[in-house]
């Protein structure tokens, strides 16, 4: 099953090698996917730091097309609010929707996704 690797994991991976073994395994098995939203969060900082090679590698990761269905995003927000979850941003909801649409797991260290898992039944990788 493809794994949509969230910005939080990439940042930890590039910054201090956290998640090194797990992410390397996913990369080796060609299971990692990304999308334009995640790339838009990562690439500006990499450009400032002149990390051209990393940018090139990220741009070669299999990319999921974003097909934002705003009615779904609103539905996700309603489900979250009903469960008392009120601080999940639109970008995280879009990432969750993208993963669900493409039957992917999400790999993230962001607590918002752990909360979303209970509200909208997303798949998370361990």
CORVEN-V311923 format. One record per run of one state. SS is the DSSP state (H for helix, E for strand, C for the rest). FROM is the first residue (numbers start at 1). TO is the last residue. Records with the same first field share a line. If there is no record, write none. Layout:
# CORVEN-V311923
SS = FROM-TO ; FROM-TO
This chain:
# CORVEN-V311923
C = 1-2 ; 6-6 ; 17-19 ; 29-31 ; 49-51 ; 60-61 ; 65-69 ; 83-89 ; 102-104 ; 108-110 ; 121-122 ; 125-126
E = 3-5 ; 32-35 ; 62-64 ; 105-107 ; 123-124
H = 7-16 ; 20-28 ; 36-48 ; 52-59 ; 70-82 ; 90-101 ; 111-120
